Amino acid sequence: MSGVFARERALMVNQWALLLVLVTLIATPVRSHAVVAVLMLYAIGYLVANRATLAVTRFDWAVVGLLSLLLLSRVPIFVIDDYSSRYLSPGFHMVAVVPIYLMLRHLLAPVDLRHVRGFMEWGVIAGTLGALAVALYQTQVLGSYRADGFLFSINLGYLSCAMAFLAASLVRGSHRKAWLLAAALAGVVTCLLTLARGAILAVPLLLVLLLLLNADRLGWKAITASFVALVTLALISYATLPAVERRVDYSIAEFTNITEGNIGAAVSSGGRLQLWTAASHAFLERPLVGLSYDEREAQIAELVEQGVLTDWVLGVQRGHAHSQYFEMAATGGVLGLIALLGYLVAPAIYHWRLYRRDRGNPWAQAALVFTVGFAIYGLTEAAIHHEMMTTFYAYMQVLLLALALCHRHGVSVDRRT
């Protein structure tokens, strides 16, 4: 059986799986988590075949624990709501990458990371360029108001932004700089065409982070040129794309209504403020584990009757908070917020530590930017709640972590970590 899972063959399987995940994520109707599911089954077989040489360290157990927190935090509300499986699905998708992580830790010791990098770079390049082609066809040929690709527009916005900055993070030390820059630009333009304001807001913030991380190589001239290019792209988009112009004008009108206290007139932004208010009430009602979806809907109805919220909130299914942070607090409570610290904040801190120790570690930098991106997306959407996005986030986390550790120890994973 072990011959089936020979190291070279297993590495090739993982490389092709990585490429397929990145290509299918936003450029095709194929769901990328199907690829991860197949890889998970392969990983289980790999671990069984190599159990004699598999050494799980305390660090590995810590990673497994963090990946399990989302699922564990939902168990109490799962029991309270008569064992409804809808609470556990995102957590199960995150736990599903545990065998993949353990396989990568065993497999990537030692390995030539240049081959893995090639598969990742071409996957990001093909995925972003393909997504841009679909977005341009939808908006410029079909006349759609906003691009949604094969997803909801808001999900396409976050994922295209994540892919754009994966490409940009890999530019340093790559032999495909021009292709990666083109991929980053394609991802940003796709993000703009979705008109998803939460994702668009993340673009300048992530650009600032990426430029600061590479200031030692770029110099201030290159940094200034990057800002000028971003501003120019934004102005050109506003001037040439009617949908972008309408979206900007709409945002300004909403901001004006909010500042004047007319929350109901600001349907999108004002609606989010109301949903966050509702989520806060749910958290305060049962701080430890939060409220079930049915309980949240009932509470919202009461708040509408009291005049705290408008009738608009009644139309939002399950009282969805449209924020990772408020959603975890509303249905999860303190346990949910602890889980969020585990799968979002703790990885960002660790990636930052790895990068500070070695600024030439491209995987630590990519992982840091990737994680901070999802922290920003989570402000205005529950970005790590949709099964596909949860799987993609968890898979990229364990992959980039394993690669960063492999690079840190000179293409030899230190079993004492």
N, C-alpha and C positions, 0 to 999 in steps of 0.2 A: 504493500500500500504506500509505503514511504516514497517509492519510486515515482508514483503519480504526482507527488508534491515535491519533486526535486527543486532545489533552491532556484536554479535558473528559470525553470518553468513557472514557478510560483511568482518570481519577480516579474516575469513577462505578463502574467495574468493581471497582476496588480497595476502594472503600467498601462495596459490597455483599458482596464477598468477605470483608471483615473482619467484617461483621455476621453472615454465614452461619457463619463459623468459630466465633464466640462463641456463637451460638444452638445450633448442632449439637453442640458439644463434649461437653456432659454432659446435655443435655435431650432428645436424640433418638438413635435407633439409627444415624443417618447418621454416618459417620466423617469428622471435620472435616479430616483430612489429604487426603481426596479433593478438597475445595474448594481446598486449598493446591496440590495437584497440577495442577488446571486453571489456577489462577492462575499457576503456574510456566510452563506452556506459553504462556499469554498474555504473560507477562513476556519470554520469549525472543523472541516476535514483536515486542513493543514495542521491545526493545533493537535488534533487527535493523533495524526501520523508522526508528529514531532514532539510528542509529550515527554519523551525521555530527555530531551535537551532543552525543554522549555523551562526557563527560570523567571518566575514572576516576582519582581522586586517590590519593596514597600512603595516606591514611587509609582509603579504600575498599579498597585492596589488603590493608591490615592486617586489616580486618573479614573479607574473603574468606578470608584465611589462618587466622584464628581459627575460622571456620566449617568449615574443612577439616581441622582438627587431629584431630577424633574419627575421621574416616575414615582419615587418614594413620597414626594411631597403631595402627590395627588391621591394617594391611597385613602387618607381619612375622608375626603370629600366623595371619593368613589364609594365608600361604605355608607356614608350619610345619604347619598342619592340612590339607594337601592341597587348598588353595584352596576351603575351605568358605565359601560366601557369607554364612552366618549372622553372621559377624563384621562384615561391612561394611554391613549393612542400616541400622543407626541412623545411621552416618556419612553414607551416601548421602542419607538423609532430611534431615539437617542441611545438607548441601551444596545440596540442592534449592532452598533459599530464597535462594541467592546471586543468581539472576536477579531475584527479587522485590526484594531489597535494592537492586540497581543501578537497577531501574526506579523504585523509590520515591525514591531520591536524585535521579534526573533529573526525576521527575514533581512532587515537592513543592518546586518552586522557580520562582516563588512559588505559594502556594495559601492559601486561607482555611481555617485549621485548625478553625474552628467546625463546618463540615460533617462533617469526619472525626470530630470529637469526638462529634457527635450519633449517627453510625452506631455508634461504639464503645460509647457509653453505652447505647443501646437494645439492642445485642447482648448486653452484659453483663447488663442488666436481664432481658431475655427468657430468656437462658440460665440464670441462677440461679433465677429464679422457676419456670421449667419443670422444672428439676432437683429443686427442693424438692417440687413437686407429685408427681413420680414417686416420690421418696423417701418421702413421706408415704403414698402409695398402697401402696407395697410393705410398709412397716413397720406402718402402722395399719389398713389394710384387708385386705391379704393375710396379715398376721401374720408377715412375714419377720423373722428375728433382726436383720439389718442391711441397710441399703440398699446396693444395688450399681448401681442405675439400669440402664444398658445396658453397663456395664463391670464389671470386678472392683471389689469394694468399696474396696480400698486405692487403686486408681487414681482412683475417684470421689472419695475423700476428699481426695487431693492436689489434684485439678483443681478441686473445689468450693471449696477453701480459696484456691487461686490466683485464681479468679474473684471470690470474696468480696472479696479485697484489691485486685483491679483496680478493683472498684466503689468501695471505700472510698477508694482513692487518687485517684479522679477527682472526688470530692465537692468538693474545693477549686476554686473558680472555675466550678462548674457551675450551670446553671439548673434542674437536675433533682436537687437534693440529696436530697429526700424519696425519690424513686424509687431513687437509688443507695444510700441508707442501707438501704432495704428489700431491695435486691438483696444488699448485704453481709450483712445478717442472714440472708437466705435461704440464702446460700452457707455461712455458718457452721453453721446448723442442719442443712443437708444433710451437711456434714462430720461433725457429731456423730452423725447417724443412720447413717453408714457404720461407726462404731466403730473407724475406723482411727486408732490411737493416735499414730502418727508425724505424721499430718496435724493431729490435734487439738492435739498439743503445739505445733505451729507457730502456732496461732491467737493465744495470748497473747503470744508472742514478736514476731509481726508487728504486733500491735496496739500493743505498746510502741514498736516502731520507727516506726510511722506517727504515733503521737501525738507522739513526740519531734520528728519532722520537721515537724510542724505546730504545735509549742508556741508559736511566735510569734503565731499567729492564735487558737489555741484558749484559751490561758490554763489555769491549773492547776485551776480549777473544772470545766471541761469534761473535762479529762484524768481527774480523779478520778471524775467521773460515768461516764466510759467504762469505767473499771476496775470500778466498782460494778455497772454493767450487765452486764459480762462475767461477773463472779462470780455475779450473780443468775441469769443464763441457765444457767450451769453447775449451780447448785443446783436450779433448776427442772427441768432435764433429768434430773438424778439422782433427783429426787423423783417425777417423773411418767412417766419412760420406763424400764420394767423392763430393757430391753436395755442402756441406759446404766448403770444400777445394777449389773447383773451384770458388765459390762465393767470398771467401776471396781474392784469386789470382786475380780475375776479378776486385775487388774493388781497390786493390793495383795498378793494371794497369791503371784504370781510374784516380786515384789520380795522378799518374805519368804524364799522358797525360794532365791533367788540369794544373798542376804546370809548365809544359813545354809550355803552351799556346795552346795546340792542343785540343780545346774544342770539335770539331766535332768528334774526335776519341773516346771521353768518352761519349758513347751514352746515358747511363742512368744518371749518375751524371752531365755530361756536358749538357745533354738535359734539366735537371731540371734548371740548371743555365740559359739556354736560355729562358725557359718558365717563369722564374722569371723576367728576363729582359723584356720580352714581357708584363708581367703583370704590371711592373713598368711603361712602356710606356702607357698602357691603363689607369692607375691611373692618370698619369700626363695629359693625353688628356682631361679627364673630372673628376676632383678630387672629386667633391661632391658625385656623384652617380656611377662613373665608366662607362664602355662601355658594350653594349649588346654583346652577344656571336658572332653574325654576324659581328658586328663592330670590335671585337677583331680579328676575322679571317682575315678581310680585312686589318687591321693595320699590322698584322703579315706578310701578303703577301708583303706589302710595305717595311717592315723592312728587309725581305729577299732580295728584289730587291736592297735595299741600302747596303747590305752586313753586316748589323748589326746582323742578325741571319742566320743560315744555312737552307737548304731545309728540314731538318729533322723536324723542328717545324711545317711545313705545314701539316704534317700527324697527328698532335694532334687535335682531335676534339674539337671545341669551344675554342681552345687555353688554355685548362685546365692547371692551373698553378702548380698542384701537390704540393700545400702548402695551408693550411687553411688561412694563413695570406695574402699571395699574391693573392689568389683567391677572398677573401673578398674585398681587395683593388681594384682589377681589375674590378670586377662586383659588385659594392656596394659603392666604394669610401670611403669617410670619414664616411658616414652613415653606411657602412658595417663594418668599423673598430670600430665604436662606439658600434655596435651590438656585435661584437666579444668581446669587453671589458665586455659587459654585461653578455653574456652567458658562457664566459670562465674565464676571469680574476677575475671578481667580486665574483663568487662562490668560487674560490680558496682562495681569501683573507678572505672571511667569514668563510670558513671551518677551515682555519688556526687560526682565532680568537677563534672559538669555541674550537678547540683542545688546544690552549694555556690556556684557562680558566679551562679546565678539561682534563688532559692527560689520564684519564681513560675512555674517551668517544670513544669507538671503531668506532662508526659511523662517527664521525667527522674526525678521522684519515683515515678511508677507503675512505671517500668522498674527502679528500685532495689529497691522493695518486692517486685516480681515475682521478681527475680533472687535476692534474699536468701531468699525463700520456697522456691525450688527448692534453694538451698544447704541449707536446714533439712530439706526433704523427703528430700534425698539421704543424710541421716544414717542413716535406717532403711529406705530402699528405693532401688533403682536407678531413680530417677524420670525420668532422661533416657536411658533405655535402650529402653523400649517405643517402637515406631515412631511411634505417634500422639502420645505425649507429647513425643518428641524433636522432631517436626515443629511441634507447638504452641509449644514453648519457643523454638525457633529463629525461627519466624515472628513471634512477639510481640517477640522481641529486636530483630529488624531493623526491624520496624514502629515500635516505641517509640523506637528510636535515631534513625531518620529523622525522626520527628515532633519529638523533643527537639532535634535539630540545626536543624530548620526553625524552631522556636520561638526557639532561641538567637540566630539571626541575623535575627530580626524577619520571620518568614515569607519568608525568602530564604536558601536554603542556600548557605553560603559555600564556594565551590569550592576555596578555599585550605586548608580544614581538613586 
